Amino acid sequence: MIITLQDALKRGHCPGGVKRWFGQHNLDFRHFVKNGIDSDLVIKLGDGFGDRVVKLAKERQGDGS
């Protein structure tokens, strides 16, 4: 599943905070804005911020598991 910037924003995060999070994990924020990021990669980071965004995206897509 692909996580988008819209998923993070709907979770209540600001674009600047999301960008900082990407920097902390050495991830390409510009690529994310354009293409999204695979939820499996976010989950592997083991970070609460990412986990909450993935959970919201799953609910959005109708997969609350």
N, C-alpha and C positions, 0 to 999 in steps of 0.2 A: 504494500500500500504506500502511496506517495503522500507525504505530509507537505502542505503548502504554507506560505506565509499567512494566508487567510486563516488557516487552522490556529496558528499561534496568536493571531490578533483576536480571534473569537474567544480564545482562552483568557484574554485580558492582558496579554503582553504587548508592550509598545515595540515598534520597529527597532528602536535603538537598543532595547534590552535583548531582543532576538539577535541582532547583529553582534552584540557583545558576547552572547552565549556561543555563537558560531566561532568567534575569535578565540574564546577560551578553549574550544575543542579543535582548533586548527582546521575548521571546515570553511568552505568557500561560500560566503553569504550571497554573493552575486549569482552564483550558480543556483543556489537554493531559491532565490527570488524568481529566477527565470524558469527553473525546472522542478522545484520541490526537492525533497530528500526522502529516501526509502526509510520507512518506519523501522525496519529491522536494524539499520545502522544506528538510529536514534536510541532504540531500546538497548543495544549493545553498549552504549555509553554509560548506562546505569545511572542516569542523572534524573532527579525528580522533575526538573523543568521539562525535559524532553518527554518523560513518561506521561506527564499530564497532557501535553499536546497530542501525543499519540492516542491516548484514551479518548480525548474529545474527537479526534479525526475518525476513530473507529465508530463512535456513536453517530457521527455525521453520516457515515457510510452504511449505517444500519448493522454494524458488527460490534456489539458491546462487549465481546469476549476479551 
